[in-house]
Amino acid sequence: MTRTADDAPPISTAGDSRRGLLLVALAIVLTAANLRTAVSTVGPVLEEIENGLGVSSAAAGVLTTMPVLCFAAIGFAGPPLAARFRDAHVLAGALLTMAAGLVLRAVVDSFPLFLAGTVLAMVGGALGNVLLPGLVKRWFPGRTGLLIGAYSASMAIGGAVAAVSTAPIAAAVGPGGWRWGLGVWAVLALVAAVPWFLTPRQPGAGRAAHRSVRMRPLARSPLALTMAAFFGLQAMQAYVVMGWSAQYLRDSGLSAATAGLLLGINSIVVIPVNAVVPSLTVRQRWQRPLLLGFMACYAVGWTGLWLAPRTLPWLWMSVLAVGMGTFSMVLALIGLRARTPETVAALSTVTQGWGYVLAGTGPLLVGVLRGATGGYTGMFVLIAVATVGLTVTGWLATRDRFVDDEVPGWSPAAVSPAPASPRG
C-alpha cells in the first residue's frame, strides 16, 4: 500500500489549521452517517422488495448478504486508490457513486439491475469503512477514541433514522413506495460528499513524500487473522439483525411498521453505546470486561427473540444493540493494534475485507435455511455458534500487542519516516 500526499492548498495558519481539522471531522462524521443507510433500509421493506421484483426467499438472502460481500471486495480497493489520489477525493467520489446506486436500485424492475445498484450503493460504505480509521489516526492521533466514538455514533444515527423511516415512507407513498424508501437516502450521500472537496492538507505534504506498506505480509500475522475473524463474526451478528430481524418479527405476527420501529430502536440504542465504547476500549483494563458484557447481551437478546418474539421485543432488540457495541470496540482495536497511520490503514483493510467475507455467509445462510425449512431455527443456531466464536477471537484480540511486531519489515522505522503530514 503506497501513501502519497495530496495536492490541496496547505493549511498556513493556526486558525486555518483549526478550521481545517473541524472540516475534516465534519466530513468524517457525515460520511459515517451514510455507511449503513443502504443496508438498514432493506430489512424493513424486504417483503415488498421480494414482491416488487418477484424474487424468492433464497434470492432475498442474496439481497441481505450482497452489501456485506461488497464491503469485502470493494474495501480492498481503498488503499490502492488512496495511494494514487487524495483520500478526500476518493471518499467524495465514493459517496457520489453511492448516491447513483441508491437511485438506480430504487427505479429498476430487474433483479440483476437491483443487485448492480446495490453494488454501486455499497462503494461509499466499503471505502469509508477501510479509510476512516486511518484518517482518524492520521489527523487526530491524540483523540482516536473520541473521533471513533463520534463517527461510530454518527453511523448508528444514520442507520437508525433510515431503519425507522423506510417503512413509513413506503406506506405514505402507497403502492411501490418501497422505492422511495430506498432511494431518498441518495440526498444524504450527496451532502456528505461536499466537505471532502474542501478539506485541506497540512504543510510539508508533497507528491514526493510517500510511504509504502504492503498488506500481503499480514497473512502471516496471527493478530491480523484474529482481528479479521473477530470483525467478521461481530459483523455477521449485525447484518443478520439488520437484514432479517424485521422480517422475522413480521413473520412472528407483528406489523411491518412495528417491525421497522423495533429495528429502529435497536439502531437508536446503538448510538450512545458506539459513542462511549471506543473511549473505554483505549483503556486496556476495560477491554475484556466489555467483551464479556457484550457476549452476555448477545446471549440474552437472541434467546429472548427466539423464545418470546412478541413478548417485550423492544427489550430483546435493545439488549442486542448493546451487544453490537462490539463493532465500535473492534474499530478502536484496529487503531490500537498497529503503530502508525499506514499500518492502521493496512490492518483496517485486511481486518474488514476478510471479515466481511466471513460476515457475508451469515445473512445468506439465513435466507437459504429459511427457504429450505420455512422457519428461523437455523438462524438462531447459526448465531449461537457465531457468538461462541466471537468470544474466543475477541479474547485473543484484546491482548496488548501490535501487528507491526509480527510482520517482518514493519518496524516503526521502516514504515514511518518523519516528518509525516496528515492527509485528507
C-alpha positions as CSV (number, residue, x, y, z in Angstrom):
1,M,0.0,0.0,0.0
2,T,1.5,3.3,-1.1
3,R,0.7,6.6,0.6
4,T,1.1,9.9,-1.4
5,A,0.3,13.3,-0.1
6,D,-2.4,15.5,-1.5
7,D,-2.3,18.5,-3.8
8,A,-4.8,20.7,-2.0
9,P,-3.7,24.1,-0.7
10,P,-1.8,23.7,2.6
11,I,-3.1,25.0,5.9
12,S,-1.0,28.1,6.6
13,T,-2.0,29.5,10.0
14,A,-3.1,28.2,13.3
15,G,-6.6,29.5,12.7
16,D,-6.7,27.8,9.3
17,S,-5.4,24.6,10.9
18,R,-8.2,24.6,13.4
19,R,-10.8,25.2,10.8
20,G,-9.2,22.5,8.6
21,L,-9.4,20.0,11.4
22,L,-13.0,20.9,12.1
23,L,-13.8,20.4,8.4
24,V,-12.1,17.0,8.3
25,A,-14.0,16.0,11.5
26,L,-17.3,17.1,9.8
27,A,-16.5,15.2,6.7
28,I,-15.7,12.1,8.7
29,V,-18.9,12.3,10.7
30,L,-21.1,13.0,7.7
31,T,-19.5,10.1,5.8
32,A,-20.1,7.8,8.7
33,A,-23.8,8.7,8.7
34,N,-24.0,7.2,5.2
35,L,-22.2,3.9,5.8
36,R,-25.2,1.9,6.8
37,T,-28.2,3.6,5.2
38,A,-28.0,1.4,2.1
39,V,-28.1,-1.7,4.3
40,S,-30.6,-0.8,7.0
41,T,-33.3,0.3,4.6
42,V,-33.7,-3.1,3.0
43,G,-34.9,-5.1,6.0
44,P,-38.0,-3.1,6.8
45,V,-39.3,-3.4,3.2
46,L,-37.8,-6.8,2.4
47,E,-41.2,-8.4,1.7
48,E,-42.2,-5.5,-0.6
49,I,-38.9,-5.9,-2.5
50,E,-39.5,-9.6,-2.9
51,N,-43.0,-9.0,-4.3
52,G,-41.9,-6.0,-6.4
53,L,-39.0,-7.8,-8.0
54,G,-40.7,-11.2,-8.0
55,V,-37.8,-13.0,-6.2
56,S,-37.7,-16.0,-3.8
57,S,-36.6,-16.1,-0.2
58,A,-33.2,-17.5,-1.2
59,A,-32.8,-14.5,-3.6
60,A,-33.8,-12.3,-0.7
61,G,-30.9,-13.9,1.2
62,V,-28.7,-12.7,-1.6
63,L,-30.0,-9.2,-1.2
64,T,-29.2,-9.2,2.5
65,T,-25.7,-10.6,2.1
66,M,-24.7,-8.7,-1.0
67,P,-23.9,-5.5,0.9
68,V,-21.5,-7.4,3.2
69,L,-19.7,-9.1,0.3
70,C,-19.4,-5.7,-1.4
71,F,-17.9,-4.2,1.7
72,A,-15.3,-7.0,1.5
73,A,-14.5,-6.8,-2.2
74,I,-14.6,-3.1,-2.7
75,G,-12.9,-2.3,0.6
76,F,-9.6,-3.8,-0.8
77,A,-9.6,-1.1,-3.4
78,G,-9.3,1.6,-0.8
79,P,-5.5,1.7,-0.2
80,P,-4.6,1.5,-3.9
81,L,-7.0,4.3,-4.7
82,A,-5.7,6.3,-1.7
83,A,-2.2,5.8,-2.9
84,R,-3.0,7.4,-6.3
85,F,-5.5,10.0,-5.3
86,R,-6.3,12.1,-2.2
87,D,-8.2,10.2,0.4
88,A,-10.6,13.1,0.5
89,H,-11.3,12.8,-3.3
90,V,-11.6,9.0,-3.1
91,L,-14.3,9.4,-0.4
92,A,-16.1,12.1,-2.3
93,G,-16.2,10.0,-5.4
94,A,-17.3,7.0,-3.4
95,L,-20.2,9.0,-2.0
96,L,-21.3,10.2,-5.4
97,T,-21.2,6.7,-6.7
98,M,-23.2,5.6,-3.7
99,A,-25.9,8.2,-4.5
100,A,-26.1,6.9,-8.1
101,G,-26.5,3.3,-6.9
102,L,-29.3,4.2,-4.4
103,V,-31.2,5.9,-7.2
104,L,-30.6,3.0,-9.6
105,R,-31.9,0.3,-7.4
106,A,-35.0,2.4,-6.5
107,V,-36.1,2.7,-10.1
108,V,-35.4,-0.6,-11.7
109,D,-37.7,-3.6,-12.0
110,S,-35.0,-6.2,-12.8
111,F,-33.4,-8.2,-10.0
112,P,-29.9,-8.2,-11.7
113,L,-30.1,-4.4,-12.1
114,F,-31.2,-4.1,-8.5
115,L,-28.1,-6.0,-7.5
116,A,-26.0,-3.7,-9.7
117,G,-27.4,-0.7,-8.0
118,T,-26.7,-2.3,-4.6
119,V,-23.0,-2.8,-5.6
120,L,-22.8,0.9,-6.6
121,A,-24.5,1.9,-3.4
122,M,-22.0,-0.1,-1.3
123,V,-19.0,1.8,-2.7
124,G,-19.4,4.7,-0.2
125,G,-19.8,2.3,2.7
126,A,-16.9,0.0,1.7
127,L,-14.3,2.7,1.1
128,G,-15.5,4.6,4.1
129,N,-15.1,1.5,6.3
130,V,-11.5,1.0,5.5
131,L,-10.2,4.5,5.1
132,L,-11.8,6.3,8.1
133,P,-9.8,4.5,10.8
134,G,-6.5,5.5,9.2
135,L,-7.7,9.1,8.7
136,V,-8.6,9.3,12.3
137,K,-5.2,8.0,13.3
138,R,-3.5,10.5,11.0
139,W,-5.5,13.7,11.7
140,F,-6.4,13.1,15.3
141,P,-3.7,10.8,16.9
142,G,-4.4,12.2,20.4
143,R,-8.2,11.9,20.0
144,T,-8.6,8.5,18.5
145,G,-11.2,7.2,21.0
146,L,-13.2,10.5,20.7
147,L,-13.3,10.6,16.9
148,I,-14.0,6.9,16.5
149,G,-16.8,7.3,19.1
150,A,-18.2,10.3,17.1
151,Y,-18.2,8.6,13.8
152,S,-19.5,5.3,15.2
153,A,-22.4,7.2,16.8
154,S,-23.0,9.1,13.5
155,M,-23.0,5.7,11.7
156,A,-25.6,4.4,14.2
157,I,-27.7,7.5,13.9
158,G,-27.8,7.3,10.1
159,G,-28.7,3.6,10.3
160,A,-31.4,4.2,12.9
161,V,-33.0,7.1,11.0
162,A,-33.0,5.0,7.8
163,A,-34.4,1.9,9.5
164,V,-37.2,3.8,11.3
165,S,-38.2,6.0,8.3
166,T,-38.1,3.5,5.4
167,A,-41.4,1.6,6.2
168,P,-43.4,4.8,7.0
169,I,-42.1,6.5,3.8
170,A,-43.1,3.4,1.8
171,A,-46.6,3.4,3.4
172,A,-47.1,7.1,2.9
173,V,-46.3,6.9,-0.8
174,G,-48.5,3.9,-1.4
175,P,-48.0,1.1,-4.0
176,G,-44.4,1.0,-4.9
177,G,-43.5,3.2,-2.0
178,W,-40.6,0.9,-1.1
179,R,-38.7,2.5,-4.0
180,W,-38.9,5.9,-2.3
181,G,-37.9,4.4,1.0
182,L,-34.7,3.1,-0.6
183,G,-33.8,6.0,-2.9
184,V,-34.4,9.1,-0.7
185,W,-31.0,8.5,1.1
186,A,-29.1,9.5,-2.0
187,V,-29.6,13.1,-0.9
188,L,-27.7,12.4,2.3
189,A,-24.8,10.9,0.3
190,L,-24.6,13.9,-1.9
191,V,-24.5,16.3,1.1
192,A,-21.7,14.2,2.7
193,A,-19.5,14.4,-0.5
194,V,-19.3,18.2,-0.4
195,P,-16.9,18.7,2.6
196,W,-14.4,16.2,1.2
197,F,-13.8,18.5,-1.8
198,L,-12.9,21.3,0.6
199,T,-10.6,19.6,3.1
200,P,-7.0,20.9,3.2
201,R,-3.7,19.3,3.6
202,Q,-1.1,20.3,6.2
203,P,2.2,21.9,5.4
204,G,5.0,19.7,4.1
205,A,2.9,17.2,2.2
206,G,4.1,16.9,-1.4
207,R,3.9,14.2,-4.1
208,A,7.5,13.3,-3.4
209,A,6.6,12.3,0.2
210,H,5.2,8.8,0.1
211,R,5.4,5.6,2.1
212,S,4.7,2.1,1.2
213,V,3.2,-0.6,3.4
214,R,2.4,-4.0,1.8
215,M,-0.7,-5.7,3.1
216,R,0.1,-9.3,2.0
217,P,2.5,-10.0,4.9
218,L,-0.4,-9.6,7.2
219,A,-1.4,-13.1,6.2
220,R,1.4,-14.2,8.5
221,S,0.3,-12.2,11.4
222,P,-1.8,-14.2,14.0
223,L,-3.1,-11.0,15.4
224,A,-4.3,-9.8,12.0
225,L,-6.1,-13.1,11.3
226,T,-7.7,-13.0,14.7
227,M,-8.8,-9.4,14.2
228,A,-10.4,-10.4,10.8
229,A,-12.3,-13.3,12.5
230,F,-13.4,-11.1,15.4
231,F,-14.6,-8.4,13.0
232,G,-16.3,-10.9,10.7
233,L,-18.2,-12.6,13.5
234,Q,-19.5,-9.4,15.0
235,A,-20.5,-8.1,11.6
236,M,-22.3,-11.3,10.9
237,Q,-24.4,-10.7,14.1
238,A,-25.1,-7.1,13.0
239,Y,-26.1,-7.9,9.4
240,V,-28.4,-10.7,10.5
241,V,-30.1,-8.2,12.8
242,M,-30.3,-5.6,10.1
243,G,-31.2,-7.9,7.3
244,W,-33.5,-10.4,8.9
245,S,-34.8,-9.4,12.3
246,A,-37.6,-7.2,10.9
247,Q,-38.8,-9.9,8.6
248,Y,-38.6,-12.4,11.5
249,L,-40.7,-10.2,13.7
250,R,-43.2,-9.7,10.9
251,D,-43.4,-13.5,10.4
252,S,-44.0,-13.8,14.2
253,G,-47.1,-11.7,13.9
254,L,-46.0,-8.0,14.1
255,S,-46.9,-5.4,11.5
256,A,-44.3,-4.1,9.1
257,A,-44.3,-0.7,10.8
258,T,-43.8,-2.2,14.2
259,A,-41.0,-4.4,13.0
260,G,-39.3,-1.4,11.4
261,L,-39.7,0.6,14.6
262,L,-38.1,-2.2,16.6
263,L,-35.2,-2.3,14.2
264,G,-35.0,1.4,14.6
265,I,-35.0,1.1,18.4
266,N,-32.1,-1.3,18.0
267,S,-30.2,1.2,15.9
268,I,-31.0,4.1,18.3
269,V,-29.8,2.2,21.4
270,V,-26.5,1.5,19.5
271,I,-25.9,5.3,19.2
272,P,-24.8,6.0,22.8
273,V,-23.1,2.6,23.0
274,N,-20.9,3.4,20.0
275,A,-20.2,6.9,21.3
276,V,-18.9,5.6,24.7
277,V,-17.3,2.2,23.9
278,P,-14.2,3.5,21.9
279,S,-13.1,5.7,24.8
280,L,-13.3,2.8,27.2
281,T,-11.6,0.4,24.7
282,V,-8.5,2.5,24.6
283,R,-8.0,1.6,28.2
284,Q,-6.5,-1.9,28.2
285,R,-8.1,-2.9,31.6
286,W,-11.6,-2.3,30.2
287,Q,-11.3,-4.4,27.1
288,R,-12.1,-7.9,28.4
289,P,-14.9,-6.8,30.8
290,L,-16.5,-5.0,27.9
291,L,-16.2,-8.1,25.7
292,L,-17.8,-10.4,28.3
293,G,-20.6,-7.9,28.8
294,F,-21.3,-7.8,25.1
295,M,-21.4,-11.6,24.8
296,A,-23.9,-11.8,27.7
297,C,-26.1,-9.2,25.8
298,Y,-26.0,-11.3,22.6
299,A,-27.0,-14.4,24.5
300,V,-29.9,-12.7,26.3
301,G,-31.1,-10.8,23.3
302,W,-31.1,-13.7,20.8
303,T,-32.6,-16.1,23.3
304,G,-35.4,-13.7,24.1
305,L,-36.2,-13.2,20.4
306,W,-36.2,-16.9,19.8
307,L,-38.4,-17.9,22.7
308,A,-40.7,-14.9,23.0
309,P,-40.6,-12.6,19.9
310,R,-43.9,-11.0,20.8
311,T,-43.2,-10.5,24.5
312,L,-41.1,-7.5,25.1
313,P,-39.5,-7.5,21.7
314,W,-38.2,-3.9,22.3
315,L,-36.2,-5.3,25.2
316,W,-34.6,-8.0,23.2
317,M,-33.7,-5.6,20.4
318,S,-32.3,-3.1,22.8
319,V,-30.2,-5.8,24.6
320,L,-28.9,-6.9,21.2
321,A,-28.0,-3.3,20.4
322,V,-25.7,-3.2,23.5
323,G,-24.1,-6.4,22.3
324,M,-23.5,-4.7,18.9
325,G,-21.1,-2.4,20.7
326,T,-18.5,-5.0,19.6
327,F,-18.4,-3.0,16.3
328,S,-17.1,0.2,17.8
329,M,-14.9,-1.8,20.0
330,V,-13.2,-3.5,17.1
331,L,-12.8,-0.2,15.3
332,A,-10.9,1.1,18.3
333,L,-8.8,-2.0,18.5
334,I,-7.8,-1.6,14.9
335,G,-6.2,1.7,15.8
336,L,-4.6,0.2,18.9
337,R,-3.1,-2.9,17.3
338,A,-0.9,-1.1,14.8
339,R,1.7,1.6,15.5
340,T,1.4,4.0,12.5
341,P,-1.4,5.5,10.3
342,E,0.0,3.4,7.4
343,T,-0.1,0.1,9.3
344,V,-3.5,1.0,10.8
345,A,-4.9,1.5,7.2
346,A,-3.4,-1.8,6.1
347,L,-4.8,-3.6,9.2
348,S,-8.1,-1.9,8.7
349,T,-8.3,-3.1,5.1
350,V,-7.4,-6.7,5.8
351,T,-9.5,-6.9,9.0
352,Q,-12.6,-5.5,7.4
353,G,-12.1,-7.0,3.9
354,W,-11.7,-10.6,5.1
355,G,-14.0,-10.0,8.0
356,Y,-16.8,-9.1,5.7
357,V,-16.2,-12.2,3.6
358,L,-16.9,-14.2,6.7
359,A,-19.8,-12.0,7.7
360,G,-21.5,-12.3,4.3
361,T,-22.1,-16.0,4.9
362,G,-24.5,-15.2,7.7
363,P,-27.4,-13.4,6.0
364,L,-27.1,-15.7,3.0
365,L,-27.3,-18.8,5.1
366,V,-30.3,-17.4,7.0
367,G,-32.1,-16.9,3.7
368,V,-31.2,-20.4,2.4
369,L,-32.2,-22.1,5.6
370,R,-35.5,-20.1,5.8
371,G,-36.3,-21.1,2.3
372,A,-35.5,-24.8,2.9
373,T,-37.2,-25.2,6.3
374,G,-39.8,-22.5,6.3
375,G,-38.6,-21.2,9.7
376,Y,-35.9,-19.5,11.6
377,T,-34.4,-22.2,13.8
378,G,-31.4,-22.3,11.5
379,M,-30.8,-18.6,12.0
380,F,-30.6,-19.0,15.8
381,V,-28.3,-22.0,15.7
382,L,-26.0,-20.1,13.4
383,I,-26.0,-17.1,15.7
384,A,-25.2,-19.2,18.7
385,V,-22.2,-20.7,17.0
386,A,-21.1,-17.2,15.9
387,T,-21.3,-15.9,19.5
388,V,-19.0,-18.6,20.8
389,G,-16.5,-17.9,18.1
390,L,-16.8,-14.2,18.8
391,T,-16.0,-14.7,22.4
392,V,-12.8,-16.7,21.6
393,T,-11.5,-14.3,18.9
394,G,-12.4,-11.3,21.0
395,W,-10.5,-12.6,24.0
396,L,-7.4,-13.1,21.8
397,A,-7.7,-9.7,20.1
398,T,-7.8,-7.9,23.4
399,R,-4.2,-9.0,24.2
400,D,-1.9,-5.9,24.2
401,R,0.3,-6.4,21.1
402,F,0.9,-4.9,17.7
403,V,0.8,-6.4,14.2
404,D,3.9,-4.3,13.4
405,D,5.9,-6.7,15.7
406,E,4.6,-9.8,13.9
407,V,5.4,-8.8,10.3
408,P,9.0,-8.6,9.0
409,G,9.9,-5.1,7.9
410,W,7.0,-3.5,9.7
411,S,9.2,-1.9,12.4
412,P,8.2,1.8,13.1
413,A,11.4,2.9,11.4
414,A,10.6,1.0,8.3
415,V,7.1,2.4,7.8
416,S,7.0,5.7,9.5
417,P,9.7,8.1,8.2
418,A,9.5,11.6,9.7
419,P,8.1,14.1,9.3
420,A,4.8,12.7,8.0
421,S,2.0,15.1,7.4
422,P,-1.7,14.2,7.7
423,R,-3.7,13.8,4.6
424,G,-7.3,14.4,3.9
